Amino acid sequence: AETIFLTKEDILDLQAKVAMFFEKGLLGFRNKNKDVYFYTPSNKKRMLTIPYNEDPYYVVTSYLQSDDGIDALKMLESHLEE
């Protein structure tokens, strides 16, 4: 798998976007904040489970910059632009 190296600015941008996704209600927590779910019109599935004692925003940011998360990121960004 190809690793994408992001600059500090890119990571800060992505962290800001992740905060926006939660603020705008595109992502949300369930199960005592252990699981992150999509809350878009077409997707209500679980995105990931937060490992014990990890920062949820950091975990989501890391996931969205992974190969598995890139499509989710694009989809969430498209909802921000609406």
Buried (B, 14 or more C-beta within 10 A) or exposed (E): EEEEEEEEEEBEEBBEBBBBBBEBEBBBEEEEEEBBBBBBEEBEEEBBEBEEEEEBBEBBBBBBBEEEBEEBBEBBBEBEEE
